[in-house]
Amino acid sequence: MHYIFLVIAVVCETIGTSALQASQQFTRLVPSLLVVVGYAGAFYFMSLTLRTMPVGIVYAIWSGLGIVLIAVIGWVIFGQKLDLPAVLGLALILAGIGVIHLFSDSSTH
């Protein structure tokens, strides 16, 4: 169940960060409200995850997946460019998350 909460936290954070871009420095009401709701949801669900997983592991997975998802959303929705070094760096982030999940005794399975 803790991984479900963590995925929900990542999705909420991704929505909040995407809305931050769309809010145009908090000058648009609906995206600005999505920022607040998205981050509130992200921290709430991350707090539920922290009941069973260590904070360092939770934060590594939360921030790593968030980085990758935001980069993809920036590329798809906002037309931001991703060059080869950026794609390789994002792949390394995903590999690091995989190593934590598959081999670390610090994360609960």
N, C-alpha and C positions, 0 to 999 in steps of 0.2 A: 504494500500500500504506500510505503514511503516514496517509492519511485514514481508512482502516479501523482502524488502531491508535488514532487520535484518537477515533473513534466508540466503540470498545471502552472507552477511558479514560473517556469521558463517561458511558457506561452504568454502569461500575463505580462511578464517583463518585456517580451518582444512586442506585444501590442502597445504597451506604454511607450517604449522607445520609438517605435514607428510613428505613433501619434505625436511624439515630441517633434519629429521632423515635420509632420503635417501641420502642427500647430502654428508654425511660422513665428517662433519666439513668443508663444502664448498670446497671440493676437486673434486666434480663431477659437471660439468657445467649445465646440464639440470635440475637436482633437485635444484641447487642453484638459477637458474633463476626462477623456480617455487616458491621458497621461496619469492623472491622479488615481483613477480607478485601477488602471493596469498595474501601477507600482504598489498600490495598497494590496491588491490581490497577490502579487508576486511575493511580497514580504509575509503575508499571512500564510500562504501555502509553503513558503520556505520555512517558516517557523514550525509548521507541522512536521516537516521532514526532519528538522533538527531534534525532534524527540527520539529518533532512532539512529541517526547518522551524525558523525562528527562534523563540526562547522567547516573545517578546512576542506573536507571532501565535498560537502554540499555546495560550498561556494565555488570550488573549482569546476564542478559539473554545471552549476547554474550559470556562472559567468561564461564558461567555455561554449556551451550550447547557445547561450544568448548572443555571443559574438558571431558565431557562425550563422545563426538564423537572421540576425540583423544585416549581416553582409549580403546574404542571399536576397533579403527583402529590398535592401538598398539597390541591388543590381536589377532585380525584376521590376519593382514598382517605381523607384525613383531614378532609374537609369544611370546609377553610379557604376563606374568601371571597376572591374577586378582584373588586375594583370596576373601573370604567372606567379610572381613571388607572393602575391596576396592569396592566391588559391592554394599554393603550397603551404603557406603559414596556416591557413584555415584547416587544411588536411592534417597538419601536425597537431593542431588543437584537438581535432576529433580523435586522432591516434592517442593522445594523452588521456582523453576521457575513457577511451577503450581500455587502455592499460590499467587505469584506476579501477574500472568496473570488473575487468577480467582477472586481474592478478593481485590487487591490493586486499589485504586482510582488514584494512581500515574501513572499507565500505561494507555495509551489511548486504547480504544477498538473499 
